[in-house]
Amino acid sequence: MPVISTPQEFNVDDLYVDLRRLSGHPLYLKCEGFNFAGSIKLKAANEMVSAAVRSGALREGTTLVESSSGNLGVALALVAASRGLRFLCVTDTRCNLSTRQLMTALGAQVHVITEPHPEDGFLGARIRFVKDLVAEHADHLWLNQYANPGNWTAHYQTTGPEILKSFPEVDVVFIGAGSTGTLMGCARYFRENKPSVRVVAVDSVGSVTFGTPAQPRMLPGLGTSVRPPLLDESYVDEVLHVAEADTVRACRALLRHGFLFGGSTGTVLSGATAWLARHDRDVTAVAIAPDLGERYLDTVYHDQWIADIYGADLLGEQEAATLARRMP
């Protein structure tokens, strides 16, 4: 029976969904949303804060600052509340309202960037705001998830070993690329402990992470408008890019079977399913689901939002008919 004294001590690390019936291929989805922060980001948040304490960079009276599209912000707000720290999250208008409210409820300050940088998008604007803030305030500490080794170390120590323990025969892993902490930590672990594992990064169309042209993106989570310094492509065997419309389709396909996952999971699943369809061989495949879907109820799972952003054609016939009846 687990007994904990702080919320970051708890995480379900061995729950997988067998998606063979849904995807038509042998694919296991590692569910990372079952902790008090609701996402895989709790691992990185806890490690980065702990490392800052160990190094002496985080002292009494320091305010933590981080740029986040949502999940890391929630995770850091939770860790900060547990440790009695102040935390300021810099996000942008794509961050779900419920996520911003949750951070505020946990005691964090939330600053919302409303205008993207003309070249580097919302992420670039967020980073510039953070840099200016910490330059003006000596008692503010930017953890910088995009370059902080604690981001990937957390997954080198936990997520990678967890997958190999559960599936020692694993052949390929599909990992979403945001800040690339999860990707780099797992890729490094497999390179050192089972180099035969093929590491496939899954990114969003419109993300510049792997050198593709920038395009507008509406869903928070995966993808960047500024290449993360953490990324080392020598550890990545293949990169897949998934359009947001396919992300939505994958999420809603899972929902029809009772599984409510977040947008990042839909992106990873869409990419993994397409890859497996092209590689008709007997492999053991694992994909990482970073979060659950409650925070996406007003976007991915909202018919009107989908129709406004991507067009009503993306909705199924029944969903489109329901939406039509609701319209005046």
Secondary structure, 3 states (H helix, E strand, C coil): CCCCCCHHHCCCCCCEEECHHHHCCCEEEEECCCCCCCECHHHHHHHHHHHHHHHCCCCCCCEEEEECCCHHHHHHHHHHHHHCCEEEEEEECCCCHHHHHHHHHCCCEEEEECCCECCCHHHHHHHHHHHHHHHHCCCEEECCCCCCHHHHHHHHHCHHHHHHHHCCCCCEEEEECCCCHHHHHHHHHHHHHCCCCEEEEEEECCCCCCCCCCCCCCCCCCCCCCCCCCCCHHHCCEEEEECHHHHHHHHHHHHCCCCCECHHHHHHHHHHHHHHHHCCCCCCEEEEECEECHHHCCCCCCHHHHHHHHCHHHCCHHHHHHHHHHCC
